[in-house]
Amino acid sequence: MDALERYLRECDTPQGDALAWIERQSWLRTSHGRQVCGPTVGALLREIVRLQRPQRVLEIGTFSGYATVWMAMALPEGGRIDTIEINDEMETLIREGFERAGVTDRIRLHIGDALDVVPALAGPFDLVFIDADKRDYVAYYQAVVDEVRPGGLIVADNVLWDGKVYAGETPRDRQSVGILAFNDLVSGDDRVEHFILPLRDGLHIIRKK
Ligand SMILES: C[S@@+](CC[C@H](N)C(=O)[O-])C[C@H]1O[C@@H](n2cnc3c(N)ncnc32)[C@H](O)[C@@H]1O
Protein backbone atom coordinates (compact mmCIF):
# COMPACT_ATOMS: atom_id res chain seq x y z
CA MET A 1 0.00 0.00 0.00
CA ASP A 2 1.55 3.37 -0.94
CA ALA A 3 1.53 6.53 1.21
CA LEU A 4 -1.44 8.08 -0.64
CA GLU A 5 -3.58 5.00 -0.23
CA ARG A 6 -2.66 4.75 3.45
CA TYR A 7 -3.58 8.41 3.97
CA LEU A 8 -6.91 8.02 2.16
CA ARG A 9 -7.75 5.02 4.33
CA GLU A 10 -6.98 7.08 7.45
CA CYS A 11 -9.13 10.03 6.32
CA ASP A 12 -12.11 8.37 4.67
CA THR A 13 -15.08 6.81 6.43
CA PRO A 14 -13.91 3.27 7.22
CA GLN A 15 -15.28 0.67 4.85
CA GLY A 16 -16.62 -1.46 7.68
CA ASP A 17 -16.02 -5.02 8.83
CA ALA A 18 -17.67 -6.94 5.99
CA LEU A 19 -15.86 -5.11 3.18
CA ALA A 20 -12.56 -5.25 5.08
CA TRP A 21 -13.08 -9.00 5.47
CA ILE A 22 -13.78 -9.48 1.74
CA GLU A 23 -10.76 -7.37 0.78
CA ARG A 24 -8.48 -9.35 3.11
CA GLN A 25 -9.84 -12.74 2.03
CA SER A 26 -9.31 -11.72 -1.61
CA TRP A 27 -5.59 -11.49 -0.87
CA LEU A 28 -5.45 -14.56 1.38
CA ARG A 29 -7.53 -16.97 -0.67
CA THR A 30 -6.69 -16.01 -4.26
CA SER A 31 -3.47 -15.32 -6.11
CA HIS A 32 -4.75 -12.01 -7.51
CA GLY A 33 -6.12 -9.93 -4.64
CA ARG A 34 -5.25 -6.71 -6.43
CA GLN A 35 -8.27 -7.30 -8.67
CA VAL A 36 -10.56 -5.78 -6.03
CA CYS A 37 -11.42 -2.21 -6.97
CA GLY A 38 -10.27 -0.84 -3.58
CA PRO A 39 -12.06 1.44 -1.11
CA THR A 40 -11.89 4.69 -3.12
CA VAL A 41 -13.51 3.25 -6.24
CA GLY A 42 -15.86 1.31 -3.95
CA ALA A 43 -16.93 4.50 -2.20
CA LEU A 44 -17.44 6.19 -5.58
CA LEU A 45 -19.70 3.32 -6.68
CA ARG A 46 -21.59 3.63 -3.38
CA GLU A 47 -22.17 7.34 -3.98
CA ILE A 48 -23.26 6.77 -7.59
CA VAL A 49 -25.81 4.26 -6.30
CA ARG A 50 -26.96 6.63 -3.55
CA LEU A 51 -27.44 9.49 -6.02
CA GLN A 52 -28.90 7.50 -8.87
CA ARG A 53 -31.10 5.19 -6.73
CA PRO A 54 -31.07 2.35 -9.29
CA GLN A 55 -33.57 -0.48 -9.19
CA ARG A 56 -31.54 -2.67 -11.55
CA VAL A 57 -27.75 -2.93 -11.44
CA LEU A 58 -25.62 -5.27 -13.56
CA GLU A 59 -22.00 -6.05 -12.74
CA ILE A 60 -19.80 -7.90 -15.24
CA GLY A 61 -16.86 -9.43 -13.33
CA THR A 62 -17.66 -10.17 -9.67
CA PHE A 63 -14.28 -11.57 -8.54
CA SER A 64 -14.72 -11.77 -4.72
CA GLY A 65 -17.85 -9.59 -4.61
CA TYR A 66 -16.10 -6.56 -3.13
CA ALA A 67 -17.53 -3.92 -5.50
CA THR A 68 -20.85 -5.77 -5.52
CA VAL A 69 -21.16 -5.30 -1.76
CA TRP A 70 -20.25 -1.59 -1.92
CA MET A 71 -23.12 -1.10 -4.39
CA ALA A 72 -25.54 -3.46 -2.64
CA MET A 73 -25.18 -1.70 0.70
CA ALA A 74 -26.28 1.58 -0.93
CA LEU A 75 -29.24 0.25 -2.92
CA PRO A 76 -32.65 1.82 -2.37
CA GLU A 77 -35.60 -0.30 -1.22
CA GLY A 78 -36.37 -2.93 -3.86
CA GLY A 79 -33.09 -2.45 -5.74
CA ARG A 80 -31.37 -5.55 -7.14
CA ILE A 81 -27.94 -6.43 -8.53
CA ASP A 82 -27.21 -9.12 -11.11
CA THR A 83 -23.50 -9.94 -10.99
CA ILE A 84 -21.64 -12.31 -13.30
CA GLU A 85 -18.43 -14.21 -12.60
CA ILE A 86 -16.89 -16.74 -14.99
CA ASN A 87 -14.61 -18.42 -12.40
CA ASP A 88 -16.65 -20.91 -10.36
CA GLU A 89 -13.79 -21.25 -7.83
CA MET A 90 -14.80 -17.80 -6.52
CA GLU A 91 -18.37 -18.78 -5.66
CA THR A 92 -17.82 -19.85 -2.01
CA LEU A 93 -15.90 -16.69 -1.12
CA ILE A 94 -18.41 -14.48 -2.94
CA ARG A 95 -21.39 -16.00 -1.10
CA GLU A 96 -19.63 -15.82 2.29
CA GLY A 97 -18.99 -12.10 1.74
CA PHE A 98 -22.60 -11.42 0.75
CA GLU A 99 -23.78 -13.22 3.91
CA ARG A 100 -21.42 -11.27 6.17
CA ALA A 101 -22.55 -7.99 4.65
CA GLY A 102 -26.22 -8.97 4.97
CA VAL A 103 -26.95 -8.26 1.30
CA THR A 104 -27.60 -11.77 -0.08
CA ASP A 105 -31.27 -11.05 -0.75
CA ARG A 106 -30.42 -8.08 -3.00
CA ILE A 107 -28.03 -9.93 -5.29
CA ARG A 108 -28.35 -12.60 -7.97
CA LEU A 109 -24.98 -14.22 -8.63
CA HIS A 110 -24.55 -15.82 -12.06
CA ILE A 111 -21.60 -18.13 -12.55
CA GLY A 112 -20.78 -18.17 -16.26
CA ASP A 113 -19.45 -16.16 -19.17
CA ALA A 114 -21.05 -12.71 -19.21
CA LEU A 115 -21.34 -12.93 -22.98
CA ASP A 116 -23.66 -15.93 -22.51
CA VAL A 117 -25.47 -14.67 -19.40
CA VAL A 118 -26.24 -11.07 -20.40
CA PRO A 119 -28.51 -11.93 -23.36
CA ALA A 120 -30.61 -14.07 -21.00
CA LEU A 121 -31.12 -11.21 -18.52
CA ALA A 122 -34.02 -8.90 -19.14
CA GLY A 123 -33.22 -5.18 -18.86
CA PRO A 124 -33.60 -2.32 -18.63
CA PHE A 125 -30.68 -1.60 -16.31
CA ASP A 126 -30.10 1.69 -14.49
CA LEU A 127 -26.42 1.06 -13.83
CA VAL A 128 -23.89 -1.34 -15.37
CA PHE A 129 -20.39 -1.84 -13.95
CA ILE A 130 -18.01 -3.42 -16.47
CA ASP A 131 -14.92 -4.92 -14.80
CA ALA A 132 -14.06 -8.26 -16.44
CA ASP A 133 -11.73 -9.40 -19.26
CA LYS A 134 -10.21 -6.29 -20.84
CA ARG A 135 -10.04 -8.06 -24.24
CA ASP A 136 -13.84 -8.24 -24.31
CA TYR A 137 -14.86 -4.73 -23.22
CA VAL A 138 -16.21 -3.96 -26.70
CA ALA A 139 -18.35 -7.11 -26.63
CA TYR A 140 -19.66 -6.35 -23.11
CA TYR A 141 -20.55 -2.80 -24.16
CA GLN A 142 -22.33 -3.99 -27.27
CA ALA A 143 -24.23 -6.57 -25.21
CA VAL A 144 -25.49 -4.06 -22.63
CA VAL A 145 -25.80 -0.64 -24.22
CA ASP A 146 -29.30 -1.22 -25.63
CA GLU A 147 -30.40 -2.62 -22.26
CA VAL A 148 -29.50 0.57 -20.37
CA ARG A 149 -32.38 2.97 -19.92
CA PRO A 150 -32.09 6.61 -21.04
CA GLY A 151 -30.29 8.45 -18.24
CA GLY A 152 -28.75 5.19 -17.06
CA LEU A 153 -25.03 4.78 -16.52
CA ILE A 154 -22.31 2.40 -17.64
CA VAL A 155 -19.13 2.55 -15.56
CA ALA A 156 -16.11 0.69 -16.94
CA ASP A 157 -12.99 0.15 -14.82
CA ASN A 158 -9.30 0.04 -15.86
CA VAL A 159 -9.76 2.08 -19.04
CA LEU A 160 -6.34 3.74 -18.69
CA TRP A 161 -4.75 0.31 -18.26
CA ASP A 162 -1.70 1.40 -16.33
CA GLY A 163 -1.05 4.26 -18.77
CA LYS A 164 -0.51 1.92 -21.71
CA VAL A 165 -3.39 3.41 -23.70
CA TYR A 166 -1.85 6.91 -23.82
CA ALA A 167 1.87 6.10 -23.59
CA GLY A 168 2.52 7.04 -27.23
CA GLU A 169 3.62 3.67 -28.52
CA THR A 170 0.95 1.49 -30.10
CA PRO A 171 0.34 -1.27 -27.56
CA ARG A 172 0.34 -4.82 -28.86
CA ASP A 173 -0.92 -6.85 -25.93
CA ARG A 174 -4.53 -7.92 -26.32
CA GLN A 175 -5.74 -6.28 -23.10
CA SER A 176 -4.46 -2.83 -24.14
CA VAL A 177 -5.80 -3.30 -27.66
CA GLY A 178 -9.19 -4.25 -26.16
CA ILE A 179 -9.31 -1.21 -23.90
CA LEU A 180 -8.25 1.14 -26.73
CA ALA A 181 -10.96 -0.27 -28.99
CA PHE A 182 -13.51 0.15 -26.21
CA ASN A 183 -12.60 3.78 -25.49
CA ASP A 184 -12.70 4.52 -29.25
CA LEU A 185 -16.09 2.84 -29.60
CA VAL A 186 -17.57 4.89 -26.76
CA SER A 187 -16.04 8.10 -28.16
CA GLY A 188 -17.77 7.49 -31.48
CA ASP A 189 -21.14 6.55 -29.99
CA ASP A 190 -23.52 9.50 -30.14
CA ARG A 191 -26.09 7.67 -28.00
CA VAL A 192 -24.00 8.47 -24.93
CA GLU A 193 -22.25 11.29 -23.05
CA HIS A 194 -19.07 10.20 -21.35
CA PHE A 195 -15.77 11.07 -19.74
CA ILE A 196 -12.80 9.21 -18.30
CA LEU A 197 -12.21 9.81 -14.61
CA PRO A 198 -8.46 9.31 -14.02
CA LEU A 199 -8.98 7.70 -10.64
CA ARG A 200 -6.78 4.70 -9.87
CA ASP A 201 -6.61 2.81 -13.24
CA GLY A 202 -9.25 5.01 -14.93
CA LEU A 203 -13.03 4.77 -14.91
CA HIS A 204 -15.05 5.44 -18.05
CA ILE A 205 -18.31 7.07 -16.90
CA ILE A 206 -20.89 6.75 -19.65
CA ARG A 207 -24.44 8.10 -19.54
CA LYS A 208 -27.06 6.96 -22.01
CA LYS A 209 -28.83 9.99 -23.52
C1 LIG B 1 -11.06 -7.16 -11.98
S1 LIG B 1 -11.95 -8.55 -11.45
C2 LIG B 1 -13.46 -7.88 -10.87
C3 LIG B 1 -13.30 -7.11 -9.60
C4 LIG B 1 -14.59 -6.69 -8.93
N1 LIG B 1 -15.51 -6.05 -9.84
C5 LIG B 1 -14.25 -5.75 -7.80
O1 LIG B 1 -14.03 -4.56 -8.05
O2 LIG B 1 -14.18 -6.19 -6.65
C6 LIG B 1 -12.41 -9.29 -12.98
C7 LIG B 1 -13.23 -10.56 -12.85
O3 LIG B 1 -13.88 -10.80 -14.08
C8 LIG B 1 -13.97 -12.18 -14.28
N2 LIG B 1 -14.24 -12.44 -15.71
C9 LIG B 1 -13.35 -12.44 -16.74
N3 LIG B 1 -13.99 -12.68 -17.89
C10 LIG B 1 -15.30 -12.84 -17.60
C11 LIG B 1 -16.45 -13.11 -18.36
N4 LIG B 1 -16.39 -13.27 -19.69
N5 LIG B 1 -17.65 -13.21 -17.74
C12 LIG B 1 -17.73 -13.03 -16.38
N6 LIG B 1 -16.67 -12.79 -15.60
C13 LIG B 1 -15.47 -12.68 -16.19
C14 LIG B 1 -12.62 -12.71 -13.78
O4 LIG B 1 -12.70 -14.10 -13.48
C15 LIG B 1 -12.39 -11.81 -12.56
O5 LIG B 1 -12.82 -12.44 -11.38
PDBQT file of the ligand as one rigid body, heavy atoms in Angstrom, charges set to zero:
ROOT
HETATM    1  C1  LIG A 301     -11.064  -7.158 -11.978  1.00  0.00    +0.000 C 
HETATM    2  S1  LIG A 301     -11.945  -8.551 -11.448  1.00  0.00    +0.000 S 
HETATM    3  C2  LIG A 301     -13.464  -7.882 -10.869  1.00  0.00    +0.000 C 
HETATM    4  C3  LIG A 301     -13.301  -7.106  -9.601  1.00  0.00    +0.000 C 
HETATM    5  C4  LIG A 301     -14.591  -6.691  -8.929  1.00  0.00    +0.000 C 
HETATM    6  N1  LIG A 301     -15.509  -6.046  -9.843  1.00  0.00    +0.000 N 
HETATM    7  C5  LIG A 301     -14.253  -5.750  -7.796  1.00  0.00    +0.000 C 
HETATM    8  O1  LIG A 301     -14.028  -4.561  -8.050  1.00  0.00    +0.000 OA
HETATM    9  O2  LIG A 301     -14.177  -6.191  -6.651  1.00  0.00    +0.000 OA
HETATM   10  C6  LIG A 301     -12.414  -9.295 -12.984  1.00  0.00    +0.000 C 
HETATM   11  C7  LIG A 301     -13.227 -10.565 -12.845  1.00  0.00    +0.000 C 
HETATM   12  O3  LIG A 301     -13.875 -10.797 -14.082  1.00  0.00    +0.000 OA
HETATM   13  C8  LIG A 301     -13.971 -12.183 -14.283  1.00  0.00    +0.000 C 
HETATM   14  N2  LIG A 301     -14.243 -12.442 -15.706  1.00  0.00    +0.000 N 
HETATM   15  C9  LIG A 301     -13.353 -12.438 -16.735  1.00  0.00    +0.000 A 
HETATM   16  N3  LIG A 301     -13.992 -12.680 -17.889  1.00  0.00    +0.000 NA
HETATM   17  C10 LIG A 301     -15.300 -12.841 -17.599  1.00  0.00    +0.000 A 
HETATM   18  C11 LIG A 301     -16.454 -13.107 -18.361  1.00  0.00    +0.000 A 
HETATM   19  N4  LIG A 301     -16.392 -13.268 -19.692  1.00  0.00    +0.000 N 
HETATM   20  N5  LIG A 301     -17.651 -13.208 -17.737  1.00  0.00    +0.000 NA
HETATM   21  C12 LIG A 301     -17.728 -13.031 -16.381  1.00  0.00    +0.000 A 
HETATM   22  N6  LIG A 301     -16.669 -12.786 -15.605  1.00  0.00    +0.000 NA
HETATM   23  C13 LIG A 301     -15.465 -12.678 -16.193  1.00  0.00    +0.000 A 
HETATM   24  C14 LIG A 301     -12.624 -12.713 -13.775  1.00  0.00    +0.000 C 
HETATM   25  O4  LIG A 301     -12.695 -14.099 -13.481  1.00  0.00    +0.000 OA
HETATM   26  C15 LIG A 301     -12.390 -11.813 -12.562  1.00  0.00    +0.000 C 
HETATM   27  O5  LIG A 301     -12.824 -12.438 -11.375  1.00  0.00    +0.000 OA
ENDROOT
TORSDOF 0
